Amino acid sequence: MKFAVVDLETTGGKPDFGRVIEIGIVLLDDFEVVKTYQTLVDPGQPIPEFIQGLTGINDEMVCGKPQFSAVAEEVAELLQGRIFVAHNVLFDSKFIRAELKRCSIKYDPPRLCTVKLSRRFFPGQPSYSLHNLTVSLGLPDFNHHRALDDAMAAAELLKMALQKAGPEKIQKEVKNITKAETLVMFQ
């Protein structure tokens, strides 16, 4: 199974107006991390104070960094042929699709949500936020609201779910997957 576990830090909650400020990607082949990718991104707009406080990413940190258009092809290539996984996958997948669309790159991947996986395969947790879930499941602590660290934590949740449930049950949780993609990704 081939996964791209993604986390994005953004300037806000709506992809029509907000922009990506940091990308973290963990490529997993079955249980093995085969590559990681992280970059700060100049959003071309000021980062709101609330977001700066949440992420620790400020305007000075992204000044001089590439805009999304400069990394779009590389990001699309990393994601190609993999199941897009994120903790609250709709948020991250909508943002990445919007950013790629602005660069004339069509992207509509099969998706898997680690929040939904965790609720299904680790029921009864006190909270399903990424931080609280990793604590309650005994996973290592991480630097919260930084893209690569969050993606690594979500990758660990995915690996735990894979170990507990097996690939067949995980495959049933994937949304937006075609039969052709199923044959390629699950071999």
OpenMM code with the backbone's topology and positions (N, CA, C; nanometers):
from openmm import Vec3, app, unit

residues = "MET LYS PHE ALA VAL VAL ASP LEU GLU THR THR GLY GLY LYS PRO ASP PHE GLY ARG VAL ILE GLU ILE GLY ILE VAL LEU LEU ASP ASP PHE GLU VAL VAL LYS THR TYR GLN THR LEU VAL ASP PRO GLY GLN PRO ILE PRO GLU PHE ILE GLN GLY LEU THR GLY ILE ASN ASP GLU MET VAL CYS GLY LYS PRO GLN PHE SER ALA VAL ALA GLU GLU VAL ALA GLU LEU LEU GLN GLY ARG ILE PHE VAL ALA HIS ASN VAL LEU PHE ASP SER LYS PHE ILE ARG ALA GLU LEU LYS ARG CYS SER ILE LYS TYR ASP PRO PRO ARG LEU CYS THR VAL LYS LEU SER ARG ARG PHE PHE PRO GLY GLN PRO SER TYR SER LEU HIS ASN LEU THR VAL SER LEU GLY LEU PRO ASP PHE ASN HIS HIS ARG ALA LEU ASP ASP ALA MET ALA ALA ALA GLU LEU LEU LYS MET ALA LEU GLN LYS ALA GLY PRO GLU LYS ILE GLN LYS GLU VAL LYS ASN ILE THR LYS ALA GLU THR LEU VAL MET PHE GLN".split()
positions = [
    Vec3(0.0849, -0.1169, 0.0000),
    Vec3(0.0000, 0.0000, 0.0000),
    Vec3(0.0898, 0.1237, 0.0000),
    Vec3(0.0522, 0.2204, -0.0801),
    Vec3(0.1317, 0.3423, -0.0927),
    Vec3(0.0498, 0.4615, -0.0435),
    Vec3(0.1066, 0.5313, 0.0540),
    Vec3(0.0385, 0.6444, 0.1167),
    Vec3(0.1259, 0.7688, 0.1108),
    Vec3(0.0608, 0.8838, 0.1019),
    Vec3(0.1252, 1.0132, 0.1243),
    Vec3(0.0518, 1.0760, 0.2416),
    Vec3(0.1163, 1.0778, 0.3575),
    Vec3(0.0561, 1.1364, 0.4768),
    Vec3(0.0964, 1.2833, 0.4780),
    Vec3(-0.0042, 1.3703, 0.4754),
    Vec3(0.0193, 1.5123, 0.4520),
    Vec3(-0.0354, 1.5957, 0.5674),
    Vec3(0.0378, 1.7006, 0.6003),
    Vec3(-0.0147, 1.8029, 0.6890),
    Vec3(0.0240, 1.9381, 0.6318),
    Vec3(-0.0707, 2.0292, 0.6362),
    Vec3(-0.0489, 2.1656, 0.5878),
    Vec3(-0.0746, 2.2633, 0.7004),
    Vec3(0.0075, 2.3652, 0.7075),
    Vec3(-0.0227, 2.4808, 0.7910),
    Vec3(-0.0641, 2.5898, 0.6934),
    Vec3(-0.1689, 2.6639, 0.7281),
    Vec3(-0.2285, 2.7593, 0.6350),
    Vec3(-0.2560, 2.8929, 0.7028),
    Vec3(-0.2880, 2.9919, 0.6216),
    Vec3(-0.3197, 3.1249, 0.6752),
    Vec3(-0.4616, 3.1337, 0.7285),
    Vec3(-0.5434, 3.0326, 0.7074),
    Vec3(-0.6821, 3.0348, 0.7531),
    Vec3(-0.7519, 2.9054, 0.7176),
    Vec3(-0.8820, 2.9032, 0.7409),
    Vec3(-0.9570, 2.7803, 0.7259),
    Vec3(-1.0244, 2.7579, 0.5920),
    Vec3(-1.0203, 2.8550, 0.5022),
    Vec3(-1.0915, 2.8422, 0.3753),
    Vec3(-0.9929, 2.8474, 0.2589),
    Vec3(-0.9902, 2.7409, 0.1771),
    Vec3(-0.8923, 2.7359, 0.0675),
    Vec3(-0.9135, 2.8407, -0.0411),
    Vec3(-1.0336, 2.8978, -0.0507),
    Vec3(-1.0563, 3.0021, -0.1513),
    Vec3(-0.9797, 3.1300, -0.1180),
    Vec3(-0.9572, 3.1537, 0.0115),
    Vec3(-0.8927, 3.2778, 0.0550),
    Vec3(-0.7573, 3.2529, 0.1226),
    Vec3(-0.7477, 3.1428, 0.1949),
    Vec3(-0.6255, 3.1114, 0.2673),
    Vec3(-0.5203, 3.0508, 0.1754),
    Vec3(-0.3979, 3.0493, 0.2242),
    Vec3(-0.2863, 2.9927, 0.1490),
    Vec3(-0.2019, 2.9050, 0.2405),
    Vec3(-0.1334, 2.8118, 0.1806),
    Vec3(-0.0439, 2.7225, 0.2529),
    Vec3(0.0800, 2.8011, 0.2964),
    Vec3(0.1237, 2.7777, 0.4209),
    Vec3(0.2484, 2.8382, 0.4695),
    Vec3(0.3543, 2.7321, 0.5017),
    Vec3(0.3121, 2.6065, 0.5150),
    Vec3(0.4081, 2.4983, 0.5376),
    Vec3(0.3469, 2.3678, 0.4917),
    Vec3(0.4299, 2.2841, 0.4302),
    Vec3(0.3886, 2.1526, 0.3813),
    Vec3(0.4781, 2.0482, 0.4451),
    Vec3(0.4165, 1.9430, 0.4971),
    Vec3(0.4896, 1.8260, 0.5443),
    Vec3(0.4296, 1.7029, 0.4801),
    Vec3(0.5132, 1.6174, 0.4227),
    Vec3(0.4668, 1.4953, 0.3568),
    Vec3(0.5533, 1.3790, 0.4035),
    Vec3(0.4881, 1.2693, 0.4409),
    Vec3(0.5559, 1.1453, 0.4752),
    Vec3(0.5068, 1.0398, 0.3765),
    Vec3(0.5979, 0.9861, 0.2962),
    Vec3(0.5617, 0.8802, 0.2026),
    Vec3(0.5838, 0.7456, 0.2701),
    Vec3(0.4767, 0.6665, 0.2737),
    Vec3(0.4816, 0.5338, 0.3344),
    Vec3(0.4549, 0.4294, 0.2274),
    Vec3(0.5385, 0.3283, 0.2226),
    Vec3(0.5105, 0.2072, 0.1458),
    Vec3(0.4848, 0.1004, 0.2500),
    Vec3(0.3594, 0.0610, 0.2622),
    Vec3(0.3148, -0.0274, 0.3700),
    Vec3(0.3487, 0.0389, 0.5033),
    Vec3(0.4407, -0.0203, 0.5805),
    Vec3(0.4747, 0.0331, 0.7121),
    Vec3(0.6044, 0.1136, 0.7113),
    Vec3(0.6695, 0.1246, 0.5979),
    Vec3(0.8017, 0.1858, 0.5911),
    Vec3(0.7958, 0.3285, 0.5370),
    Vec3(0.8582, 0.4206, 0.6101),
    Vec3(0.8743, 0.5574, 0.5615),
    Vec3(0.9844, 0.5545, 0.4561),
    Vec3(0.9490, 0.5928, 0.3323),
    Vec3(1.0477, 0.5902, 0.2242),
    Vec3(1.1002, 0.7292, 0.1906),
    Vec3(1.0276, 0.8321, 0.2333),
    Vec3(1.0732, 0.9684, 0.2063),
    Vec3(0.9901, 1.0659, 0.2894),
    Vec3(1.0551, 1.1770, 0.3275),
    Vec3(0.9815, 1.2865, 0.3895),
    Vec3(1.0138, 1.4140, 0.3125),
    Vec3(0.9213, 1.5087, 0.3216),
    Vec3(0.9361, 1.6363, 0.2522),
    Vec3(0.8774, 1.7437, 0.3423),
    Vec3(0.9484, 1.8542, 0.3526),
    Vec3(0.8987, 1.9668, 0.4309),
    Vec3(0.9505, 2.0949, 0.3692),
    Vec3(0.8634, 2.1935, 0.3606),
    Vec3(0.9073, 2.3267, 0.3198),
    Vec3(0.8126, 2.4312, 0.3752),
    Vec3(0.8686, 2.5443, 0.4118),
    Vec3(0.7889, 2.6629, 0.4384),
    Vec3(0.7528, 2.7239, 0.3032),
    Vec3(0.6407, 2.7916, 0.2972),
    Vec3(0.5906, 2.8499, 0.1727),
    Vec3(0.5516, 2.9950, 0.1988),
    Vec3(0.5953, 3.0831, 0.1101),
    Vec3(0.5537, 3.2235, 0.1175),
    Vec3(0.4109, 3.2316, 0.0645),
    Vec3(0.3139, 3.2668, 0.1493),
    Vec3(0.1750, 3.2671, 0.1051),
    Vec3(0.1369, 3.3891, 0.0217),
    Vec3(0.2255, 3.4885, 0.0134),
    Vec3(0.1925, 3.6088, -0.0619),
    Vec3(0.0919, 3.6966, 0.0085),
    Vec3(0.0705, 3.6742, 0.1366),
    Vec3(-0.0202, 3.7543, 0.2186),
    Vec3(0.0275, 3.7447, 0.3631),
    Vec3(-0.0078, 3.8410, 0.4458),
    Vec3(0.0346, 3.8350, 0.5858),
    Vec3(-0.0265, 3.7138, 0.6571),
    Vec3(0.0508, 3.6577, 0.7488),
    Vec3(0.0010, 3.5464, 0.8306),
    Vec3(-0.0716, 3.6068, 0.9504),
    Vec3(-0.1987, 3.5734, 0.9703),
    Vec3(-0.2736, 3.6294, 1.0836),
    Vec3(-0.2069, 3.5964, 1.2176),
    Vec3(-0.2220, 3.6865, 1.3128),
    Vec3(-0.1612, 3.6681, 1.4454),
    Vec3(-0.2043, 3.5368, 1.5095),
    Vec3(-0.3317, 3.5015, 1.4961),
    Vec3(-0.3791, 3.3762, 1.5553),
    Vec3(-0.3011, 3.2573, 1.4997),
    Vec3(-0.2784, 3.2557, 1.3689),
    Vec3(-0.2050, 3.1464, 1.3046),
    Vec3(-0.0589, 3.1483, 1.3485),
    Vec3(-0.0009, 3.2671, 1.3610),
    Vec3(0.1364, 3.2773, 1.4101),
    Vec3(0.1482, 3.2179, 1.5510),
    Vec3(0.0502, 3.2484, 1.6355),
    Vec3(0.0511, 3.1948, 1.7714),
    Vec3(0.0322, 3.0439, 1.7743),
    Vec3(-0.0511, 2.9938, 1.6869),
    Vec3(-0.0802, 2.8503, 1.6815),
    Vec3(0.0386, 2.7708, 1.6284),
    Vec3(0.0990, 2.8183, 1.5202),
    Vec3(0.2021, 2.7412, 1.4502),
    Vec3(0.3442, 2.7818, 1.4866),
    Vec3(0.3601, 2.9050, 1.5327),
    Vec3(0.4948, 2.9566, 1.5533),
    Vec3(0.5582, 3.0049, 1.4234),
    Vec3(0.4838, 3.0028, 1.3147),
    Vec3(0.5339, 3.0477, 1.1845),
    Vec3(0.4919, 3.1926, 1.1650),
    Vec3(0.5899, 3.2801, 1.1395),
    Vec3(0.5584, 3.4209, 1.1207),
    Vec3(0.6015, 3.4683, 0.9819),
    Vec3(0.5675, 3.5917, 0.9525),
    Vec3(0.5972, 3.6477, 0.8195),
    Vec3(0.7458, 3.6463, 0.7873),
    Vec3(0.8287, 3.6714, 0.8873),
    Vec3(0.9737, 3.6720, 0.8643),
    Vec3(1.0240, 3.5339, 0.8234),
    Vec3(0.9657, 3.4294, 0.8816),
    Vec3(1.0094, 3.2922, 0.8513),
    Vec3(0.9798, 3.2516, 0.7070),
    Vec3(0.8702, 3.3049, 0.6504),
    Vec3(0.8332, 3.2663, 0.5136),
    Vec3(0.8861, 3.3648, 0.4092),
    Vec3(0.9378, 3.4781, 0.4552),
    Vec3(0.9933, 3.5772, 0.3628),
    Vec3(1.1130, 3.5148, 0.2899),
    Vec3(1.1103, 3.5168, 0.1582),
    Vec3(1.2186, 3.4595, 0.0786),
    Vec3(1.2028, 3.3111, 0.0501),
    Vec3(1.1032, 3.2487, 0.1096),
    Vec3(1.0754, 3.1074, 0.0808),
    Vec3(0.9989, 3.0998, -0.0505),
    Vec3(0.9956, 2.9821, -0.1126),
    Vec3(0.9240, 2.9722, -0.2400),
    Vec3(0.7740, 2.9897, -0.2214),
    Vec3(0.7100, 3.0484, -0.3221),
    Vec3(0.5646, 3.0477, -0.3227),
    Vec3(0.5201, 2.9085, -0.3675),
    Vec3(0.3928, 2.8774, -0.3453),
    Vec3(0.3452, 2.7424, -0.3750),
    Vec3(0.3707, 2.7048, -0.5205),
    Vec3(0.3541, 2.7988, -0.6111),
    Vec3(0.3731, 2.7689, -0.7535),
    Vec3(0.5133, 2.7150, -0.7827),
    Vec3(0.6117, 2.7535, -0.7025),
    Vec3(0.7494, 2.7077, -0.7237),
    Vec3(0.7710, 2.5630, -0.6788),
    Vec3(0.6846, 2.5118, -0.5905),
    Vec3(0.6997, 2.3740, -0.5414),
    Vec3(0.5863, 2.2833, -0.5879),
    Vec3(0.4907, 2.3389, -0.6620),
    Vec3(0.3698, 2.2648, -0.6991),
    Vec3(0.4001, 2.1357, -0.7742),
    Vec3(0.4866, 2.1412, -0.8740),
    Vec3(0.5156, 2.0203, -0.9520),
    Vec3(0.5834, 1.9140, -0.8667),
    Vec3(0.6756, 1.9556, -0.7809),
    Vec3(0.7434, 1.8602, -0.6926),
    Vec3(0.6437, 1.7957, -0.5961),
    Vec3(0.5560, 1.8758, -0.5385),
    Vec3(0.4543, 1.8238, -0.4466),
    Vec3(0.3613, 1.7278, -0.5202),
    Vec3(0.3145, 1.7663, -0.6383),
    Vec3(0.2247, 1.6798, -0.7152),
    Vec3(0.2922, 1.5469, -0.7490),
    Vec3(0.4192, 1.5524, -0.7814),
    Vec3(0.4931, 1.4298, -0.8135),
    Vec3(0.5042, 1.3387, -0.6908),
    Vec3(0.5296, 1.3967, -0.5743),
    Vec3(0.5372, 1.3173, -0.4517),
    Vec3(0.4038, 1.2493, -0.4206),
    Vec3(0.2943, 1.3181, -0.4461),
    Vec3(0.1609, 1.2665, -0.4129),
    Vec3(0.1080, 1.1672, -0.5157),
    Vec3(0.1597, 1.1732, -0.6357),
    Vec3(0.1096, 1.0927, -0.7473),
    Vec3(0.1104, 0.9429, -0.7147),
    Vec3(-0.0023, 0.8771, -0.7407),
    Vec3(-0.0113, 0.7323, -0.7255),
    Vec3(-0.0190, 0.6843, -0.5816),
    Vec3(-0.0499, 0.7749, -0.4907),
    Vec3(-0.0571, 0.7394, -0.3493),
    Vec3(-0.1918, 0.7815, -0.2906),
    Vec3(-0.2318, 0.7125, -0.1863),
    Vec3(-0.3514, 0.7518, -0.1130),
    Vec3(-0.3149, 0.8724, -0.0264),
    Vec3(-0.3925, 0.9780, -0.0385),
    Vec3(-0.3711, 1.1018, 0.0378),
    Vec3(-0.4292, 1.0807, 0.1769),
    Vec3(-0.3448, 1.0876, 0.2786),
    Vec3(-0.3844, 1.0632, 0.4169),
    Vec3(-0.3578, 1.1892, 0.4982),
    Vec3(-0.4528, 1.2243, 0.5839),
    Vec3(-0.4320, 1.3374, 0.6748),
    Vec3(-0.5247, 1.3224, 0.7945),
    Vec3(-0.4900, 1.3911, 0.9013),
    Vec3(-0.5751, 1.3967, 1.0194),
    Vec3(-0.6747, 1.5093, 0.9933),
    Vec3(-0.7970, 1.4727, 0.9622),
    Vec3(-0.9008, 1.5610, 0.9074),
    Vec3(-0.8688, 1.5855, 0.7600),
    Vec3(-0.8813, 1.4794, 0.6832),
    Vec3(-0.8358, 1.4777, 0.5438),
    Vec3(-0.9068, 1.5798, 0.4556),
    Vec3(-1.0306, 1.6105, 0.4827),
    Vec3(-1.1008, 1.7054, 0.3954),
    Vec3(-1.0347, 1.8432, 0.3977),
    Vec3(-0.9899, 1.8874, 0.5146),
    Vec3(-0.9233, 2.0171, 0.5236),
    Vec3(-0.7984, 2.0186, 0.4362),
    Vec3(-0.7079, 1.9249, 0.4603),
    Vec3(-0.5803, 1.9250, 0.3880),
    Vec3(-0.5982, 1.8970, 0.2394),
    Vec3(-0.6877, 1.8053, 0.2044),
    Vec3(-0.7050, 1.7725, 0.0620),
    Vec3(-0.7694, 1.8885, -0.0142),
    Vec3(-0.8625, 1.9593, 0.0483),
    Vec3(-0.9217, 2.0758, -0.0187),
    Vec3(-0.8176, 2.1845, -0.0425),
    Vec3(-0.7323, 2.2078, 0.0577),
    Vec3(-0.6284, 2.3101, 0.0431),
    Vec3(-0.5279, 2.2727, -0.0649),
    Vec3(-0.4813, 2.1484, -0.0635),
    Vec3(-0.3798, 2.1097, -0.1622),
    Vec3(-0.4392, 2.1109, -0.3017),
    Vec3(-0.5639, 2.0682, -0.3144),
    Vec3(-0.6303, 2.0722, -0.4455),
    Vec3(-0.6445, 2.2154, -0.4948),
    Vec3(-0.6837, 2.3078, -0.4060),
    Vec3(-0.6996, 2.4482, -0.4452),
    Vec3(-0.5656, 2.5083, -0.4873),
    Vec3(-0.4598, 2.4804, -0.4099),
    Vec3(-0.3276, 2.5340, -0.4448),
    Vec3(-0.2786, 2.4760, -0.5769),
    Vec3(-0.2957, 2.3464, -0.5976),
    Vec3(-0.2533, 2.2845, -0.7235),
    Vec3(-0.3365, 2.3358, -0.8415),
    Vec3(-0.4659, 2.3562, -0.8183),
    Vec3(-0.5521, 2.4088, -0.9248),
    Vec3(-0.5060, 2.5471, -0.9696),
    Vec3(-0.4636, 2.6302, -0.8748),
    Vec3(-0.4115, 2.7629, -0.9100),
    Vec3(-0.2874, 2.7514, -1.0003),
    Vec3(-0.2223, 2.6363, -0.9950),
    Vec3(-0.1030, 2.6117, -1.0774),
    Vec3(-0.1361, 2.5255, -1.1993),
    Vec3(-0.2657, 2.5128, -1.2295),
    Vec3(-0.3154, 2.4344, -1.3434),
    Vec3(-0.2792, 2.2859, -1.3344),
    Vec3(-0.2752, 2.2331, -1.2128),
    Vec3(-0.2507, 2.0906, -1.1908),
    Vec3(-0.3768, 2.0307, -1.1305),
    Vec3(-0.4373, 1.9368, -1.2036),
    Vec3(-0.5583, 1.8709, -1.1544),
    Vec3(-0.5180, 1.7604, -1.0568),
    Vec3(-0.5884, 1.7554, -0.9445),
    Vec3(-0.5564, 1.6568, -0.8420),
    Vec3(-0.6828, 1.6237, -0.7648),
    Vec3(-0.7233, 1.4984, -0.7692),
    Vec3(-0.8416, 1.4521, -0.6971),
    Vec3(-0.8117, 1.3106, -0.6474),
    Vec3(-0.7341, 1.2995, -0.5397),
    Vec3(-0.6804, 1.1701, -0.4985),
    Vec3(-0.7782, 1.0845, -0.4199),
    Vec3(-0.7483, 0.9557, -0.4103),
    Vec3(-0.8153, 0.8752, -0.3090),
    Vec3(-0.7707, 0.9261, -0.1724),
    Vec3(-0.8637, 0.9272, -0.0760),
    Vec3(-0.8350, 0.9910, 0.0531),
    Vec3(-0.8635, 0.8966, 0.1699),
    Vec3(-0.7858, 0.9163, 0.2751),
    Vec3(-0.8025, 0.8390, 0.3975),
    Vec3(-0.7813, 0.9326, 0.5151),
    Vec3(-0.8742, 0.9303, 0.6089),
    Vec3(-0.8710, 1.0227, 0.7229),
    Vec3(-0.8291, 0.9486, 0.8498),
    Vec3(-0.7211, 0.9938, 0.9142),
    Vec3(-0.6772, 0.9281, 1.0368),
    Vec3(-0.7685, 0.9579, 1.1559),
    Vec3(-0.8474, 1.0646, 1.1500),
    Vec3(-0.9471, 1.0862, 1.2553),
    Vec3(-1.0519, 0.9756, 1.2469),
    Vec3(-1.1051, 0.9527, 1.1273),
    Vec3(-1.2068, 0.8483, 1.1097),
    Vec3(-1.1502, 0.7096, 1.1377),
    Vec3(-1.0279, 0.6831, 1.0918),
    Vec3(-0.9635, 0.5545, 1.1212),
    Vec3(-0.9518, 0.5338, 1.2714),
    Vec3(-0.9094, 0.6373, 1.3412),
    Vec3(-0.8901, 0.6272, 1.4856),
    Vec3(-1.0215, 0.6043, 1.5581),
    Vec3(-1.1247, 0.6727, 1.5148),
    Vec3(-1.2569, 0.6515, 1.5777),
    Vec3(-1.3059, 0.5089, 1.5540),
    Vec3(-1.2761, 0.4558, 1.4372),
    Vec3(-1.3219, 0.3206, 1.4035),
    Vec3(-1.2393, 0.2127, 1.4733),
    Vec3(-1.1076, 0.2261, 1.4717),
    Vec3(-1.0215, 0.1181, 1.5201),
    Vec3(-0.9662, 0.1401, 1.6608),
    Vec3(-0.9824, 0.2612, 1.7149),
    Vec3(-0.9421, 0.2907, 1.8530),
    Vec3(-1.0575, 0.3622, 1.9228),
    Vec3(-1.1718, 0.2958, 1.9349),
    Vec3(-1.2899, 0.3619, 1.9912),
    Vec3(-1.2713, 0.3941, 2.1398),
    Vec3(-1.3501, 0.4909, 2.1851),
    Vec3(-1.3537, 0.5236, 2.3267),
    Vec3(-1.2423, 0.6126, 2.3761),
    Vec3(-1.1684, 0.6750, 2.2845),
    Vec3(-1.0617, 0.7659, 2.3263),
    Vec3(-1.1238, 0.8940, 2.3812),
    Vec3(-1.0584, 0.9577, 2.4781),
    Vec3(-1.1159, 1.0806, 2.5342),
    Vec3(-1.1207, 1.1957, 2.4346),
    Vec3(-1.0315, 1.1944, 2.3360),
    Vec3(-1.0280, 1.2992, 2.2348),
    Vec3(-0.9636, 1.2410, 2.1094),
    Vec3(-1.0051, 1.2911, 1.9943),
    Vec3(-0.9465, 1.2462, 1.8684),
    Vec3(-0.8648, 1.3558, 1.8011),
    Vec3(-0.8296, 1.4606, 1.8782),
    Vec3(-0.7339, 1.5575, 1.8246),
    Vec3(-0.6010, 1.4849, 1.8095),
    Vec3(-0.5186, 1.5289, 1.7177),
    Vec3(-0.3935, 1.4591, 1.6895),
    Vec3(-0.3070, 1.4473, 1.8149),
    Vec3(-0.2899, 1.5568, 1.8861),
    Vec3(-0.2061, 1.5539, 2.0063),
    Vec3(-0.2626, 1.4604, 2.1119),
    Vec3(-0.3891, 1.4781, 2.1471),
    Vec3(-0.4488, 1.3968, 2.2532),
    Vec3(-0.4530, 1.2493, 2.2169),
    Vec3(-0.4777, 1.2205, 2.0922),
    Vec3(-0.4823, 1.0817, 2.0471),
    Vec3(-0.3453, 1.0154, 2.0571),
    Vec3(-0.2418, 1.0862, 2.0148),
    Vec3(-0.1075, 1.0265, 2.0237),
    Vec3(-0.0687, 1.0027, 2.1694),
    Vec3(-0.1070, 1.0937, 2.2591),
    Vec3(-0.0780, 1.0741, 2.4012),
    Vec3(-0.1512, 0.9513, 2.4537),
    Vec3(-0.2822, 0.9421, 2.4261),
    Vec3(-0.3609, 0.8315, 2.4817),
    Vec3(-0.3204, 0.6963, 2.4229),
    Vec3(-0.2629, 0.6957, 2.3027),
    Vec3(-0.2187, 0.5696, 2.2414),
    Vec3(-0.0704, 0.5405, 2.2689),
    Vec3(-0.0052, 0.6282, 2.3461),
    Vec3(0.1324, 0.6034, 2.3852),
    Vec3(0.2362, 0.6301, 2.2774),
    Vec3(0.2013, 0.7124, 2.1803),
    Vec3(0.2974, 0.7490, 2.0759),
    Vec3(0.3862, 0.8629, 2.1249),
    Vec3(0.5046, 0.8794, 2.0652),
    Vec3(0.5945, 0.9868, 2.1092),
    Vec3(0.5327, 1.1259, 2.0902),
    Vec3(0.5706, 1.2164, 2.1802),
    Vec3(0.5264, 1.3552, 2.1674),
    Vec3(0.5933, 1.4178, 2.0455),
    Vec3(0.5367, 1.5259, 1.9955),
    Vec3(0.5877, 1.5897, 1.8743),
    Vec3(0.5613, 1.7390, 1.8813),
    Vec3(0.6206, 1.8130, 1.7888),
    Vec3(0.6072, 1.9584, 1.7806),
    Vec3(0.4740, 1.9900, 1.7101),
    Vec3(0.3714, 2.0182, 1.7868),
    Vec3(0.2356, 2.0366, 1.7357),
    Vec3(0.2243, 2.1569, 1.6427),
    Vec3(0.1400, 2.1417, 1.5418),
    Vec3(0.1105, 2.2472, 1.4449),
    Vec3(0.2339, 2.2889, 1.3652),
    Vec3(0.3231, 2.1943, 1.3432),
    Vec3(0.4288, 2.2086, 1.2441),
    Vec3(0.4076, 2.0921, 1.1489),
    Vec3(0.4091, 2.1217, 1.0211),
    Vec3(0.3584, 2.0300, 0.9199),
    Vec3(0.4244, 1.8925, 0.9204),
    Vec3(0.5555, 1.8851, 0.9158),
    Vec3(0.6178, 1.7532, 0.9082),
    Vec3(0.5973, 1.6745, 1.0373),
    Vec3(0.6055, 1.7400, 1.1509),
    Vec3(0.5827, 1.6703, 1.2775),
    Vec3(0.4400, 1.6164, 1.2861),
    Vec3(0.3424, 1.6963, 1.2467),
    Vec3(0.2039, 1.6496, 1.2458),
    Vec3(0.1848, 1.5348, 1.1465),
    Vec3(0.2480, 1.5438, 1.0298),
    Vec3(0.2377, 1.4359, 0.9301),
    Vec3(0.3014, 1.3077, 0.9828),
    Vec3(0.4138, 1.3192, 1.0525),
    Vec3(0.4781, 1.2001, 1.1105),
    Vec3(0.3880, 1.1366, 1.2165),
    Vec3(0.3236, 1.2198, 1.2996),
    Vec3(0.2325, 1.1673, 1.4017),
    Vec3(0.1135, 1.0968, 1.3362),
    Vec3(0.0576, 1.1563, 1.2321),
    Vec3(-0.0539, 1.0930, 1.1606),
    Vec3(-0.0081, 0.9627, 1.0933),
    Vec3(0.1150, 0.9590, 1.0433),
    Vec3(0.1687, 0.8365, 0.9833),
    Vec3(0.1782, 0.7257, 1.0880),
    Vec3(0.2170, 0.7612, 1.2101),
    Vec3(0.2226, 0.6612, 1.3176),
    Vec3(0.0835, 0.6071, 1.3497),
    Vec3(-0.0168, 0.6947, 1.3500),
    Vec3(-0.1554, 0.6488, 1.3709),
    Vec3(-0.1984, 0.5536, 1.2598),
    Vec3(-0.1641, 0.5895, 1.1354),
    Vec3(-0.1978, 0.5032, 1.0223),
    Vec3(-0.1319, 0.3662, 1.0369),
    Vec3(-0.0049, 0.3635, 1.0750),
    Vec3(0.0654, 0.2360, 1.0917),
    Vec3(0.0011, 0.1522, 1.2021),
    Vec3(-0.0394, 0.2176, 1.3111),
    Vec3(-0.1077, 0.1441, 1.4194),
    Vec3(-0.2397, 0.0850, 1.3713),
    Vec3(-0.3145, 0.1632, 1.2937),
    Vec3(-0.4424, 0.1142, 1.2406),
    Vec3(-0.4183, -0.0012, 1.1436),
    Vec3(-0.3163, 0.0102, 1.0605),
    Vec3(-0.2824, -0.0983, 0.9682),
    Vec3(-0.2477, -0.2258, 1.0438),
    Vec3(-0.1693, -0.2125, 1.1489),
    Vec3(-0.1313, -0.3290, 1.2285),
    Vec3(-0.2533, -0.3918, 1.2957),
    Vec3(-0.3413, -0.3091, 1.3461),
    Vec3(-0.4579, -0.3597, 1.4186),
    Vec3(-0.5623, -0.4200, 1.3244),
    Vec3(-0.5915, -0.3506, 1.2153),
    Vec3(-0.7046, -0.3882, 1.1304),
    Vec3(-0.6641, -0.4682, 1.0066),
    Vec3(-0.5435, -0.4470, 0.9572),
    Vec3(-0.5005, -0.5120, 0.8337),
    Vec3(-0.5354, -0.4298, 0.7112),
    Vec3(-0.4623, -0.4524, 0.6025),
    Vec3(-0.4801, -0.3724, 0.4809),
    Vec3(-0.6208, -0.3796, 0.4209),
    Vec3(-0.6859, -0.4944, 0.4289),
    Vec3(-0.8190, -0.5081, 0.3669),
    Vec3(-0.9204, -0.4147, 0.4324),
    Vec3(-0.9188, -0.4076, 0.5647),
    Vec3(-1.0132, -0.3195, 0.6348),
    Vec3(-0.9781, -0.1728, 0.6130),
    Vec3(-0.8493, -0.1430, 0.6050),
    Vec3(-0.8079, -0.0052, 0.5790),
    Vec3(-0.8519, 0.0357, 0.4391),
    Vec3(-0.8367, -0.0543, 0.3429),
    Vec3(-0.8770, -0.0254, 0.2052),
    Vec3(-1.0241, 0.0141, 0.1981),
    Vec3(-1.1075, -0.0470, 0.2787),
    Vec3(-1.2506, -0.0152, 0.2787),
    Vec3(-1.2797, 0.1255, 0.3294),
    Vec3(-1.1858, 0.1856, 0.4002),
    Vec3(-1.2027, 0.3203, 0.4541),
    Vec3(-1.1599, 0.4297, 0.3560),
    Vec3(-1.0936, 0.3903, 0.2471),
    Vec3(-1.0435, 0.4877, 0.1497),
    Vec3(-1.1605, 0.5418, 0.0679),
    Vec3(-1.1658, 0.6726, 0.0551),
    Vec3(-1.2715, 0.7393, -0.0220),
    Vec3(-1.2171, 0.7834, -0.1570),
    Vec3(-1.3044, 0.7840, -0.2580),
    Vec3(-1.2696, 0.8391, -0.3888),
    Vec3(-1.1616, 0.7572, -0.4605),
    Vec3(-1.1704, 0.6262, -0.4509),
    Vec3(-1.0699, 0.5415, -0.5165),
    Vec3(-1.1370, 0.4623, -0.6288),
    Vec3(-1.0691, 0.4554, -0.7424),
    Vec3(-1.1204, 0.3794, -0.8558),
    Vec3(-1.0681, 0.2366, -0.8487),
    Vec3(-1.1294, 0.1487, -0.9258),
    Vec3(-1.0835, 0.0092, -0.9303),
    Vec3(-0.9399, 0.0004, -0.9809),
    Vec3(-0.9048, 0.0816, -1.0798),
    Vec3(-0.7682, 0.0805, -1.1334),
    Vec3(-0.6683, 0.1238, -1.0260),
    Vec3(-0.7027, 0.2276, -0.9498),
    Vec3(-0.6138, 0.2732, -0.8428),
    Vec3(-0.6001, 0.1666, -0.7349),
    Vec3(-0.7091, 0.0969, -0.7054),
    Vec3(-0.7068, -0.0089, -0.6055),
    Vec3(-0.6056, -0.1155, -0.6459),
    Vec3(-0.6075, -0.1546, -0.7723),
    Vec3(-0.5138, -0.2570, -0.8189),
    Vec3(-0.3696, -0.2124, -0.8056),
    Vec3(-0.3408, -0.0867, -0.8359),
    Vec3(-0.2036, -0.0358, -0.8312),
    Vec3(-0.1576, -0.0143, -0.6867),
    Vec3(-0.2414, 0.0495, -0.6044),
    Vec3(-0.1986, 0.0908, -0.4710),
    Vec3(-0.1952, -0.0207, -0.3692),
    Vec3(-0.2709, -0.1260, -0.3923),
    Vec3(-0.2809, -0.2317, -0.2907),
    Vec3(-0.2078, -0.3583, -0.3346),
    Vec3(-0.1103, -0.3458, -0.4224),
    Vec3(-0.0310, -0.4625, -0.4606),
    Vec3(0.1041, -0.4565, -0.3972),
] * unit.nanometer
topology = app.Topology()
chain = topology.addChain("A")
for resn in residues:
    res = topology.addResidue(resn, chain)
    for name in ("N", "CA", "C"):
        topology.addAtom(name, app.Element.getBySymbol(name[0]), res)
